[in-house]
Amino acid sequence: MSTFGKILNYLTNSSNSFEQFKETFKGVATIEGDPEYDVGRWAENAVRKAKYVVYPIDNEDVSKAILFATQENLDLAVKCGGHSTSGSSSSTGGMVIDLSRDLNDVTIDTDKNLAFVKGGTTVGTWKAKAFEHGKTIISLSGYFELRCCYRFGWMLWHG
Ligand SMILES: Cc1cc2nc3c(=O)[nH]c(=O)nc-3n(C[C@H](O)[C@H](O)[C@H](O)COP(=O)(O)OP(=O)(O)OC[C@H]3O[C@@H](n4cnc5c(N)ncnc54)[C@H](O)[C@@H]3O)c2cc1C
């Protein structure tokens, strides 16, 4: 087979397998050009053009995405809030499993004083859910919040 034929074969197989993967994936699986394809990051230097960006809705979807990436020998990155400035939640030409869209939720068990946090949850969501139950969380991620002492002030009163 000619080199051109081999490349064509490779490209065709690759896109076929992505279509097959999409059929079993319950969330949204995208390639560049799709409306929901998003590689935006907090820091511009951390933006990389991934081949695929997928948005799982549950653990099974995450497993399927990892299997697909392994089978296709793709570089794999996981994205939660996308605040890492090193680009560790981005991939050039690989697959990004973006948890932030559909796995961004917290369940609070007030009896046991426990929070069950999904893998794509950001501190903002967690904090809001905790407040709904009269709880708060300790997170030192915001210079602004530290300066204003708002979080510590709230904790002094509400514990
Ligand atoms: C303005 C600003 C202030 C900051 N302040 C602080 C600070 O005070 N203290 C501090 O410690 N850090 C601070 N950071 C750093 C920031 O907390 C880290 O970059 C952190 O990784 C951001 O979390 P994220 O969810 O956005 O991660 P992402 O950027 O989405 O991912 C970072 C890494 O974690 C991995 N990852 C993400 N989610 C999962 C998951 N569910 N399972 C497995 N791996 C996962 C990714 O693959 C990647 O390798 C700050 C960053 C910014 C931009």
The ligand as an SDF file (V2000), in Angstrom:
LIG
                    3D

 53 58  0  0  0  0  0  0  0  0999 V2000
   -5.5430   33.0050   40.4730 C   0  0  0  0  0  0  0  0  0  0  0  0
   -5.0530   31.6670   40.9780 C   0  0  0  0  0  0  0  0  0  0  0  0
   -4.8250   31.5200   42.3320 C   0  0  0  0  0  0  0  0  0  0  0  0
   -4.3510   30.3290   42.8370 C   0  0  0  0  0  0  0  0  0  0  0  0
   -4.1520   30.2000   44.1720 N   0  0  0  0  0  0  0  0  0  0  0  0
   -3.7220   29.0380   44.6850 C   0  0  0  0  0  0  0  0  0  0  0  0
   -3.5470   28.8640   46.0930 C   0  0  0  0  0  0  0  0  0  0  0  0
   -3.7720   29.7780   46.8800 O   0  0  0  0  0  0  0  0  0  0  0  0
   -3.1300   27.6650   46.5480 N   0  0  0  0  0  0  0  0  0  0  0  0
   -2.8900   26.6210   45.6990 C   0  0  0  0  0  0  0  0  0  0  0  0
   -2.5480   25.5270   46.1550 O   0  0  0  0  0  0  0  0  0  0  0  0
   -3.0340   26.7500   44.3580 N   0  0  0  0  0  0  0  0  0  0  0  0
   -3.4360   27.9050   43.8360 C   0  0  0  0  0  0  0  0  0  0  0  0
   -3.6000   28.0410   42.4860 N   0  0  0  0  0  0  0  0  0  0  0  0
   -3.2800   26.9080   41.6340 C   0  0  0  0  0  0  0  0  0  0  0  0
   -4.5130   26.0960   41.3800 C   0  0  0  0  0  0  0  0  0  0  0  0
   -5.1970   25.8310   42.5690 O   0  0  0  0  0  0  0  0  0  0  0  0
   -4.0200   24.7990   40.7480 C   0  0  0  0  0  0  0  0  0  0  0  0
   -3.5480   25.0920   39.4680 O   0  0  0  0  0  0  0  0  0  0  0  0
   -5.1100   23.7440   40.6490 C   0  0  0  0  0  0  0  0  0  0  0  0
   -4.6010   22.6400   39.9210 O   0  0  0  0  0  0  0  0  0  0  0  0
   -6.3190   24.2860   39.9670 C   0  0  0  0  0  0  0  0  0  0  0  0
   -7.3450   23.3160   39.9880 O   0  0  0  0  0  0  0  0  0  0  0  0
   -8.1950   23.0480   38.6930 P   0  0  0  0  0  0  0  0  0  0  0  0
   -9.3680   22.2530   39.1050 O   0  0  0  0  0  0  0  0  0  0  0  0
   -8.4500   24.3050   37.9340 O   0  0  0  0  0  0  0  0  0  0  0  0
   -7.1680   22.0930   37.9020 O   0  0  0  0  0  0  0  0  0  0  0  0
   -6.9880   21.8950   36.3450 P   0  0  0  0  0  0  0  0  0  0  0  0
   -6.1900   23.0370   35.8000 O   0  0  0  0  0  0  0  0  0  0  0  0
   -8.2760   21.5800   35.6670 O   0  0  0  0  0  0  0  0  0  0  0  0
   -6.0810   20.5670   36.4080 O   0  0  0  0  0  0  0  0  0  0  0  0
   -4.8190   20.5880   37.0910 C   0  0  0  0  0  0  0  0  0  0  0  0
   -4.2840   19.1760   37.1770 C   0  0  0  0  0  0  0  0  0  0  0  0
   -5.1370   18.3480   37.9750 O   0  0  0  0  0  0  0  0  0  0  0  0
   -5.6190   17.2470   37.2030 C   0  0  0  0  0  0  0  0  0  0  0  0
   -7.0210   17.0060   37.5700 N   0  0  0  0  0  0  0  0  0  0  0  0
   -8.0180   17.9250   37.5920 C   0  0  0  0  0  0  0  0  0  0  0  0
   -9.1640   17.3480   38.0270 N   0  0  0  0  0  0  0  0  0  0  0  0
   -8.8670   16.0370   38.2820 C   0  0  0  0  0  0  0  0  0  0  0  0
   -9.6230   14.9210   38.7390 C   0  0  0  0  0  0  0  0  0  0  0  0
  -10.9110   15.0340   39.0770 N   0  0  0  0  0  0  0  0  0  0  0  0
   -8.9930   13.7440   38.8670 N   0  0  0  0  0  0  0  0  0  0  0  0
   -7.6790   13.6250   38.5600 C   0  0  0  0  0  0  0  0  0  0  0  0
   -6.9060   14.6320   38.1190 N   0  0  0  0  0  0  0  0  0  0  0  0
   -7.4930   15.8180   37.9750 C   0  0  0  0  0  0  0  0  0  0  0  0
   -5.4480   17.6640   35.7630 C   0  0  0  0  0  0  0  0  0  0  0  0
   -5.3020   16.5710   34.8860 O   0  0  0  0  0  0  0  0  0  0  0  0
   -4.1870   18.4810   35.8170 C   0  0  0  0  0  0  0  0  0  0  0  0
   -3.0450   17.6510   35.8060 O   0  0  0  0  0  0  0  0  0  0  0  0
   -4.0800   29.2270   41.9510 C   0  0  0  0  0  0  0  0  0  0  0  0
   -4.3300   29.3740   40.5790 C   0  0  0  0  0  0  0  0  0  0  0  0
   -4.8100   30.5710   40.0980 C   0  0  0  0  0  0  0  0  0  0  0  0
   -5.0700   30.7050   38.6280 C   0  0  0  0  0  0  0  0  0  0  0  0
  1  2  1  0
  2  3  1  0
  2 52  2  0
  3  4  2  0
  4  5  1  0
  4 50  1  0
  5  6  2  0
  6  7  1  0
  6 13  1  0
  7  8  2  0
  7  9  1  0
  9 10  1  0
 10 11  2  0
 10 12  1  0
 12 13  2  0
 13 14  1  0
 14 15  1  0
 14 50  1  0
 15 16  1  0
 16 17  1  0
 16 18  1  0
 18 19  1  0
 18 20  1  0
 20 21  1  0
 20 22  1  0
 22 23  1  0
 23 24  1  0
 24 25  2  0
 24 26  1  0
 24 27  1  0
 27 28  1  0
 28 29  2  0
 28 30  1  0
 28 31  1  0
 31 32  1  0
 32 33  1  0
 33 34  1  0
 33 48  1  0
 34 35  1  0
 35 36  1  0
 35 46  1  0
 36 37  1  0
 36 45  1  0
 37 38  2  0
 38 39  1  0
 39 40  1  0
 39 45  2  0
 40 41  1  0
 40 42  2  0
 42 43  1  0
 43 44  2  0
 44 45  1  0
 46 47  1  0
 46 48  1  0
 48 49  1  0
 50 51  2  0
 51 52  1  0
 52 53  1  0
M  END
$$$$
